[in-house]
């Protein structure tokens, strides 16, 4: 059983997200009008896997359902098994998630459904290190066969205490320099950015936070030393076609925090007092 993901496993990030109660969403689809159309997760089953079992705990599905509901879109779980694409829709009933088999598709039927769901053709591949992690998935291979790409994701989000709304959104970037400063500034301000997203790569997460009117935090974590409890922390103030700007002009490498509990306290305090980001459209 394989969850479709473009993310690296990072030990301290995993620990930090667990402590914050943060969840991720692997698929946030947008149409060519930049409107959200669906939230999606995908699982591929292999021989010997228990076919009716999902690799997600109920709280994880519920959190993703709340995110989708707040964004005004459906949540689907795509299950590939024995050459069949089974589409589960997620709804809520009395505070519990309920799954329903919405569709069972052949390959061509699945692609037609995907096209209707996404409402636009995205052909740009990942350029941030995630490409090798998705290159061998059946779902990505099939999408590319028909000229599609999966689309964007949300690195992290946290629910409010009553678990009924989104409290804040997280972008999480692994960096290779010890001062946590090699990214993300070059995404916009270097003449030859090495890798990673530019305006389009930040767009979905900033748009989501702006639309939901919640803060958008940025973590930079150590790519090489996965056990070190340190991050660079800032708040995204606005995104424009010219760059990404941080609250108070504080870049992540100028606010490096150490120690899990200290980081958690600072993140929660930042989220409590930060304001939602402003998104400037390219044609504005």
C-alpha positions in Angstrom: 0.0 0.0 0.0 1.5 3.3 -1.1 0.3 6.8 -0.3 0.8 9.2 -3.3 3.1 11.9 -1.9 5.8 14.3 -3.1 7.1 14.9 0.5 10.3 13.6 2.1 10.1 11.9 5.4 11.9 14.2 7.9 12.1 13.0 11.5 12.0 16.4 13.3 9.4 17.8 11.0 7.2 14.7 11.7 7.8 15.2 15.4 7.0 18.9 15.2 3.8 18.4 13.2 2.6 15.8 15.6 3.2 18.1 18.5 1.4 21.0 16.8 -1.4 18.8 15.7 -0.7 19.7 12.0 -1.9 17.8 9.0 -1.1 17.9 5.3 -3.1 17.6 2.1 -1.4 16.1 -0.9 -3.8 17.4 -3.6 -5.5 20.8 -3.8 -6.9 21.2 -7.3 -7.5 24.5 -9.0 -9.1 25.4 -12.4 -7.9 27.9 -14.9 -9.8 30.6 -13.1 -7.7 29.9 -10.0 -10.8 28.5 -8.2 -10.3 25.5 -5.9 -12.2 22.5 -7.3 -11.4 19.5 -5.0 -9.1 18.2 -2.3 -7.7 14.8 -3.0 -5.5 12.0 -1.5 -4.5 8.9 -3.4 -3.5 5.3 -2.4 -2.1 2.5 -4.6 -2.7 -1.1 -3.5 -0.4 -4.0 -4.3 -0.9 -7.7 -4.2 -1.5 -8.9 -0.6 -2.8 -5.6 0.7 -6.1 -5.5 2.5 -8.2 -3.9 -0.1 -10.9 -2.3 2.1 -8.3 -0.7 4.5 -7.1 2.9 4.2 -3.7 4.0 5.5 -5.2 7.1 7.1 -6.5 7.4 10.7 -10.0 8.9 11.1 -8.7 12.2 12.6 -6.5 12.7 9.5 -9.4 12.2 7.2 -11.6 14.4 9.3 -9.0 17.2 9.4 -8.8 17.1 5.6 -12.5 17.1 5.3 -12.7 20.3 7.4 -10.1 21.9 5.2 -12.1 21.0 2.1 -15.3 22.1 3.7 -13.9 25.5 4.7 -12.6 25.9 1.1 -16.0 25.0 -0.3 -14.9 21.9 -2.2 -15.3 18.1 -2.0 -12.7 15.7 -0.6 -12.0 12.5 -2.5 -9.7 9.6 -1.7 -8.5 7.9 -4.9 -7.8 4.1 -4.6 -6.0 2.3 -7.4 -6.4 -1.5 -7.1 -6.3 -4.2 -9.8 -6.4 -1.7 -12.7 -9.5 -0.1 -11.2 -9.8 3.5 -9.9 -12.1 3.6 -7.0 -13.2 7.1 -5.9 -14.3 7.5 -2.3 -16.2 10.7 -1.3 -15.9 12.0 2.3 -18.7 13.6 4.3 -19.3 14.3 7.9 -22.1 13.0 10.2 -22.3 13.9 13.9 -18.6 14.8 14.0 -17.5 11.6 12.3 -16.3 11.1 8.7 -18.3 8.8 6.5 -16.9 7.3 3.3 -19.0 6.5 0.3 -18.0 4.7 -2.9 -18.7 7.4 -5.4 -17.2 5.9 -8.6 -15.4 2.9 -10.0 -13.5 3.8 -13.2 -11.4 2.3 -15.9 -8.3 4.2 -16.9 -10.0 6.3 -19.6 -13.1 6.9 -17.3 -10.8 8.0 -14.5 -9.0 10.5 -16.8 -12.3 11.9 -18.0 -13.4 12.4 -14.4 -10.1 14.0 -13.5 -10.3 16.4 -16.3 -13.8 17.4 -15.3 -12.7 17.8 -11.7 -9.6 19.8 -12.3 -11.1 21.8 -15.2 -7.7 22.7 -16.5 -4.6 21.0 -18.0 -1.5 21.4 -15.8 1.6 20.2 -17.6 4.3 21.8 -15.4 6.3 19.1 -13.4 7.7 19.6 -9.9 10.9 21.6 -9.7 11.6 21.4 -5.9 13.1 17.9 -5.4 9.7 16.1 -5.2 9.9 14.8 -8.8 11.8 11.5 -8.0 9.3 10.7 -5.2 6.3 10.7 -7.5 7.9 9.5 -10.7 7.1 5.8 -10.2 3.5 6.1 -9.0 0.9 4.6 -11.2 -1.5 7.5 -10.8 1.2 10.1 -11.8 2.2 8.0 -14.7 -1.3 7.7 -16.0 -2.0 11.4 -15.6 1.1 12.2 -17.6 0.2 9.7 -20.3 -2.9 11.9 -21.0 -1.1 15.2 -20.6 -2.0 16.0 -17.0 0.0 16.8 -13.8 -1.3 16.2 -10.3 -1.2 19.8 -9.1 -0.3 21.5 -5.8 -0.5 20.4 -2.2 -0.7 22.0 1.3 2.4 21.2 3.5 0.6 21.8 6.7 -2.5 23.1 8.4 -3.8 23.2 12.0 -7.4 23.0 13.2 -8.9 25.3 15.9 -9.3 23.9 19.4 -12.9 22.8 18.6 -11.6 21.0 15.5 -14.3 22.7 13.4 -12.2 25.4 11.5 -8.7 26.0 10.2 -6.5 28.0 12.6 -3.4 28.5 10.3 -1.7 27.2 7.2 2.0 26.1 7.0 4.6 26.1 4.3 7.5 23.9 5.2 10.8 24.1 3.3 13.8 21.8 3.8 17.1 23.8 3.4 20.6 22.6 3.1 22.6 25.5 4.7 23.1 25.3 8.5 21.8 28.9 9.0 18.5 27.9 7.3 19.0 30.7 4.8 19.5 29.2 1.4 15.8 29.2 0.6 13.3 30.6 -0.1 14.6 34.1 -1.1 16.2 32.9 -4.3 12.9 31.7 -5.6 12.1 35.3 -6.6 15.2 37.4 -6.2 18.0 35.4 -7.8 18.5 35.7 -11.5 19.0 31.9 -11.8 17.0 30.2 -9.0 18.5 26.7 -8.4 15.2 25.0 -7.8 11.9 25.3 -6.1 8.7 27.2 -6.9 8.3 30.8 -7.9 5.0 32.7 -7.8 3.0 29.7 -9.0 4.5 27.4 -6.5 3.4 29.6 -3.6 0.1 30.5 -5.1 -2.3 27.8 -3.9 -1.2 27.9 -0.2 -1.3 31.7 0.0 -4.6 31.8 -1.8 -6.1 29.3 0.6 -4.9 31.2 3.7 -6.2 34.5 2.3 -9.5 32.9 1.3 -10.0 31.4 4.7 -8.7 34.5 6.4 -6.1 32.6 8.5 -2.4 33.2 9.1 0.2 31.6 6.8 3.4 30.5 8.6 6.7 29.5 7.0 9.1 27.0 8.5 12.6 26.3 7.2 14.0 23.1 8.5 17.4 21.4 8.2 17.6 19.0 5.3 20.8 17.4 6.4 20.5 17.1 10.2 17.1 15.5 10.7 17.4 15.1 14.4 18.3 18.8 15.2 15.4 20.6 16.8 15.7 23.9 15.1 13.7 25.8 12.5 13.5 29.3 10.9 10.1 30.8 11.5 8.3 33.7 9.9 4.9 34.7 8.7 4.0 35.3 5.1 2.6 38.8 4.7 1.9 38.9 1.0 2.6 37.2 -2.3 3.1 39.3 -5.5 4.5 38.4 -8.9 7.7 40.1 -7.9 8.3 38.2 -4.7 7.2 36.8 -1.4 7.2 39.1 1.6 7.4 38.4 5.3 5.7 40.1 8.3 8.0 42.8 9.7 10.6 42.0 7.0 11.8 39.1 9.1 13.2 36.3 7.0 13.3 32.7 8.4 17.1 32.8 8.9 16.7 35.8 11.2 14.4 34.0 13.5 15.9 30.6 14.2 14.4 28.8 17.1 15.8 25.8 19.0 14.2 23.1 21.1 10.8 21.4 20.4 8.8 22.9 23.2 10.2 26.4 22.6 9.4 26.1 18.8 5.9 24.9 19.6 5.2 27.9 21.9 6.6 30.4 19.4 4.6 28.9 16.5 1.4 29.0 18.5 2.1 32.6 19.6 2.8 33.7 16.1 -0.3 32.1 14.8 -2.4 33.7 17.5 -1.4 37.3 16.6 -0.6 37.0 12.9 -2.9 38.3 10.2 -3.9 36.6 7.0 -1.7 37.1 3.9 -2.5 39.3 1.0 -2.4 37.8 -2.5 -1.7 40.0 -5.5 -2.9 38.4 -8.7 -0.6 38.7 -11.8 -3.2 40.6 -13.7 -4.1 43.0 -10.8 
